[in-house]
């Protein structure tokens, strides 16, 4: 179904037990202890974890606001750099970059450095970025996707990577042969075909995002515009303390290591309303009409 839907042959597809599994496969396939890995500040925590697991050198490039500083990331490449992790949209900030920025970045990265474009959330706003057209142009590019988010199969653990034939060959040498079980693959095929469900996921997410943005504005709180299924809000308070207070109100959010900020997943209309009411209560803020 991936071949049919995305137009790539089997020898360009690597399956993962979720995209987390793939991120580790990428690192183990191309990076040794003598090498370095580049990723951004305020990026997905697993990039640092897989780098640490290999005992490779980690190069964390300061973010540009809450976004990837792609120009600085390209400039950070050293002789021993083997891998660069970038995410679009980014987790946990929800920020994104445009095609022109990405292409300028790829043109600066040496051809012997693997670039992983992590697109776990790309389906929520697919009109913003078409990465797949760059795969023929850049043989050192890997596009990583998952069915855990917009497709709703998180517990079944199905991810896939698209790359050149040569890169895919290396990845499948590292990949465990039965890393994705049969039931998960059956569900994945059904999910990929279910365009109505994907469209509904997008609609619910966009409506929920608008609801939270309006709620934050009413409470006088700043937030980072997001193209994912979550949003980063400045609670103007200690994140851990606010998290615990919200927990007592029956609401679970996520501190992500960014001062004063919490990451909030988009829920149903009722869930979002409960969260906003709880947030106002624990912060001592009154919503303004």
N, C-alpha and C positions, 0 to 999 in steps of 0.2 A: 504493500500500500504506500510506503514511503517513496518507492521508485515511481509508482504511478502518479502520486500527488505532486512530487517535487522534481521529477524528471532526472533523477540520478540513478545510475546502475548500482547493483548490489556491491560491486567492488569499490564504491565510494561511500558506503554506509557502514558505520560502526554503531552497534547497539550497546546501551549502557543500562545498568540497574539504577535508573534515574540518572540525571546529568551529573550528580555528585560522583558517581562511579566513573563517568567519562573524564571528569576533571583530573582524577587520580591517574587514570590510564594515560592521559596526555603527558602528565609530568613523568611518569615512570618510563614511558616510551622514549622520551627525548632528553631528559635531564639527569645528570649525575651529580655527585657531591662537589665536583670541581666547577660546576656551572652556576649561572645565576638566572633567576626568574623575576620578571617585572610585573607588578600589579599596582593599582591605584589605592591611595588612602580612601577610606570610606567605601570599600568594595566588599564583595562577598568574602566572608571569613574563610571559606574553604581554600581559596587561593593561597593564603598564608599557611594553612594547615598542611596541604599537600607538599608545599615547598619545604616546610619543616620536616615532614616525614622522610623526605629524601636527603635531608641535611644539606640542601643546596643553599646558595646565597640568595637572600631575599632583598629585592630592591623595591621599596614602597615609595611611589612617586606622590608628592603632595597633590591633593585634589585642587581643582579650580572652582572655588566655592564648594558646592556639593557634587560637582561633576568630574569626570575624567579630564585630565589635562593631557590630551593626546600628543600635543607637540612636545611637551616635557617628557612624556613616556618614550617617545621615539628617540629623543636626545639622550635618554638614560641608558640606552643599549651599550653594553660593553663587549669586549672581545669574547668573553665567556658566556654571554647571554644566549640562552637556547629557547626560551619560551616567554611570551607575553600574554597575560590574561587581561581581557577587557570585556565589559558587560554592557549590553544595550537592549532594553533599559537596565540601569544599574540597580543592584540590590545592596544596601537598603535605602538608597536615596530616591530611587524612581526617576532619576535624571536620564537624559538620552543625548546622543549626538547625531548629526545629520550625515547623509551619504557623502557630501563633499568633504567634511571633516575627516571621515573615516578613510576616504580615498587618499587624501593628502598624507595621512598618517601611514598608510600602507606603502606609499611610494618612498617614504623615508626609512622604513624598516628594512634591514638587510634580508636578502632572499633566503639566507640560511637560518633565520630566526622564525620559529613557529609562532603564529599569532592565533590565539583562541578567542573567538568572538562568542561569548556566552549570551544566548538569546532565550533564556528561560521564560521571559515575559513578553516576547515580541508579538505574540498573537493578539494581545489586547489592543494594540494600535498598529496593525500591519501596514497601514497606508503610509506610515512615517519612514519606513526603512526597508529596502529590499537587498538583503545581504547576499543572496544566493548568486546573483549575477557576477559577484566579485570572485567566486571560486575558480573560474577558468582563468581569470586574469592573474591571480596570486596563488601559485601552488603551495605556498607556505601558510595558507589560511585554513583554519578549521572552524566550522560553524557548529555550535552545540545547541541543541534544543531539547525540550522535555515535554512530556504529556502530563506532568504533575500540576500545572497551573491552570491555564485556560481550558484544557481538555478534561480536567477534574479527576485524573487518575493517580494522585499523589501516592496513595498507599500501595499501588501495584508496581511502582518503580519502573518506569520505562522512559529512557532518554535515547537520543540518537545524535550522531555527529555526521556531518557531510564534509568531505575533503577530497583532495586529489587521490588518484589510485595509489600512488606511491606512499603517501602519508597514511592512508587507510590500511594499507598492507602492514605497516609497522604497528598501527594501533591494534589490529586484530591478532597480531602475534602476542601482544601483552594481555589482551582481553581474555577473561575466563570463558570457556566455551559455552557454559550454561548460565551466564550471568542474568539473563532475562528468562523467566519461566513461561511456559506455554500459555497458561491462563492469562497472564499479563499481555502477551502478544496478541491473543485473540481479542481482548478488550481494546488494545491499542488500535488494531485494524478497524474495529467498529467505531471507535472515537474519532479516528481520522476521517471517516466517511460521514460522520454526523455533523454536517455543516450548520444545521439549525441550532444544535446545542452550542456550538462555538459562537454563533451570532448572538444567542441569548446571553451567553457568558459576558460578551463584550458590552451588550446593552445594560445588563445589571451592574456591571463594573463601572461603566461611565456614569450611570445614574447615581450610584453610591458615592463615587468620587465627587460629583457635584454637590451631593448632600453634605458630605464631610467638609468640603471647602466652604460652603455657605455657613455651616456650623462653626467652623474655626473663625471665620470673619465675624460672626455674631458674638463670639467670645473674646474677640480682639487678639487672636493668636495668629502668628505667622506660620506658613507651611511651605514646603518645597513642592512646586508643581511636579506631578508624577505621570508617567506613562506605563505604570505597572498596575498590580491589583492591591497596592498599599500606598500609603502616603506618610511622609515624614513631617511631624508637627513639632513646633517649638513650644514646649509647655511652660517655658519661663520658670522652671523649677528643676529640682534634682530628678533625673529620669527614674532611678531605682526606687526612690521614695514614692514618686507618682505611680509607678508600676504597681507597687505593693498596695497603695490606697485603692487603685482601680480594681485590683484583684479582690479586695474585700467587697467591692460593689458588683462582683460577678463578671468583670470585664478583663480579658487578657489582651495585653498589647506587648510590644517588645522593645526593651532598651537595646540600643545597637552600638553603644560606645561613643556616641556623639553627644557632647555636653548639651543639656537642656532639651534634647530631642527624643521622641519616641516614634517608633514605626508602627503604624496602625493598618491592619488588613481591612480591605473593603468588605463589608458584610451585606446582609439584606437590609431593607429600609428600616425594619424594626430593630435590628441589631445595631445599626448605625445610630439610630435615635437614642437607644439605651446607652451607647458609649458616650455620645455627646452630652447627655444629661449627667452621666457619672463624672465625666471630665470636668464639667462646670462645677459640680459639687465638690470634688476633691481639691480643685484649684481655688475654690472660693470665688468663682467668676459667674456673673449673671449675663445670660445671653441678651443681646440687644436686637430688637426687631429691625 
